[in-house]
Amino acid sequence: MTREICAIDGRKLDASALYQLRQQAIRLREAGRSGIEIAQITGLSAEWVSRIWKKYQKEGLEGLKTQIRGRQPGTKPSLETGQEEEIRRTLEVSTPDQHNLPSALWSRDAVCMLIEDRFGITMPLRTISLYLQRWNFTYQRPLKRSYARQPEAVQKWLNEEYPRIAQEANKEKAVLYWCDETGVRNESQGMRGFSPMGHTPVLSVEPKRYGINMISAVTNLGEVRFMLYKDTLTGSLFTQFLSRLVSSRKEEDSKVYVILDNLRVHHSKKVKCWEKAHEKQIRVYYQPPYSPELNPDEYLNNHLKQELRKKVHARTQYELQSRVRRFMMKLSHRAHVVKAYFEHHSISYAA
């Protein structure tokens, strides 16, 4: 007994190809071929051949034409055009809590509640998914911003302060560094892996926790400078890093501009005194508070942590430190990678 093989999925054919295939099946059937023979010739199922033959006997050639799939013209969608546009626009410009909905971000449930509150329409979650797909909405991890962030200060920085700093740096032929600190640990953060359903993967970890801290600075030309340290950042450590930035310049008259966040140690008396003593060599500026997305060096920190997550956990402090150092040394010879950080829309203003 031969086994029937269906090699063609008629749903994936366009209307013209499907109509020709149906005509071929009818001609073969009228020539006396059986449904199984026709199925083997056309590559479709015998059941499909039988259904097409019955439809042809009942409706003639008109029955072979492809019908429009999905909702038929004239039937009413769940949302009218104006309602659909209103909901889409609401999702773009607001968050659920602004509409007294119990959610921080837009989920299918939150969208469903919004539609019910706004128009009194109860809609299944599957339909909500179809609407979100049509509007090109995707499920994404959010950026986190502090409630203390000052939008007015951010706009002033983008429109006035940074353009002035960049102009002054260009006038003095200074190198402009973006500086930040970060810390990495040997334990996993956010690591995931595939495994059969019902079998949670097991990750071997080192019971002892190790950490290493780093100060780094980047330029929009792809330069990288960094310094590793184990303990808490102090004014002495920070001025040591600033001294390295100054001494890294080959030209004696080359000036260094450094842009920092508002970490308390950056404003310490020791740092201020050191800055004043070296004012001919360096200038320090501060970006708006609670605005890490404006600092290109934050993207270096994220890149470092993503690479460390891909590897087996470091078993010792030395191993963790070596991995960080190798990554940074390799990055210092890949200016194109550092320049790519500045292509992100949040920091493209600094490119």
Helices and strands as residue ranges (DSSP letters): G 10-12, H 15-30, H 35-42, H 46-59, G 60-64, H 81-93, G 96-99, H 108-119, H 125-134, H 151-156, I 157-161, H 162-171, E 175-185, E 211-218, E 224-229, H 235-247, E 256-260, G 264-267, H 269-277, E 282-286, G 292-294, H 297-309, H 317-331, H 335-341, G 348-350
